[in-house]
Amino acid sequence: MDIATLLGLAFGITVVSLAILTGSNFSIFMNLPGFLIVVGGTFAATMIKFPLSGVFISMPIGLKAAFMNESEKPRDYITLAVKLVKKARKKGLVSLEKKKS
């Protein structure tokens, strides 16, 4: 699990809680029209940009990416890039479209 995501969520909840505890009313933080505009607009824009099958497939993937910490090694990307450049020089750029390796 990604610690930065958990810390961010905890920090956000703490800030809102402290704002409420300073004497503000909780209802000013609950704005249904604003919430619907933000969440609904984001979902609508996503559906406009991407096919419906991709939208629903990507939701679990996005949640997993947000909460799981998968270490990515920069050296692996560098090795792959060098390999692809060498292949492109020998066989041309079109050869990269056929297979990733």
N, C-alpha and C positions, 0 to 999 in steps of 0.2 A: 504494500500500500504506500502511496506517495505521501510523505509527511507534509510536504508543502500544501497539498490540497486540504488535508485535515486542519493544518494551522490556519489556512485562509478561511475556511468555514468557521472555525472556532473564533477567529478574530472578528469576522463579520457579525456573528451572533453576539459576541461580547460588546461590540460597538453599539449595535441596536439596543441591546439590553441596558447598557449604561445610559443611552439617550432617553430611554423610557424611565429609568430610575431617577433621572434628574428632574422629574416632575412633568414630563410630557405624557400625553395620553397615548396609549397603544394604538388607538384607532387612526391616528394621523399617519401611522406607518402602514396601514392596511388600506390601500387605494385600489379598489377592484378595477376601475377603468384603466388606470395606469398599468396594472399587472397584466390585464388582458391585451393591451396594446403592445407591451414589451414581449410577452411570451407568444401571443398569437402572431404578432408581426414577424418575430424571428422564425417561427414555424412556417408561416406563409412564404417568407422570402426563401427559406430552405427548400420548400416544395416547388417554388417557381424555378429555382436554379438547377435542382437535381431531380432525376426520375423518382417516382414514388417508391419503387422497390429499393432503390439506393438509400432513401431517407430512413426507412424502417430498419434496414439492415445495419445502417451506420450508428443508430442509437446505442445498442449494447456495446458496440466497438468504442464509441466515444466515451461512454461511461467507464469502460474498462481502462481506456487510456488515461482518463482523469484520475482514477483512484489506484491504479497499479503502477509500480515503479519498475519499469523494465530498463535495465542498464544497456545503453547503446554505446558501442565502442567506436570512437572516431576512426581508429586504425582500420576497422573492417570496411568503412565507407571509402577510405583512401585507397585501400587495396582493390576494391571493386572498381573505383573510378580509373585507376591505372590500367586494370585489365580491360575495361571497355575502351579506353583511349587506344591501347595497343591493337585491339581488334578492329577498331574503326580505321586506324592507319593502314592496316594490312588489307582489309577486305572492303573498306568503304563504310559510310554512315548507314547505308541501307541494311547492312548485316546486323546492326544493333536492334532493328525492329523485329527480327525473327525470334530471338531468344535472349533472355536476360542471363548473362554469365560472363 
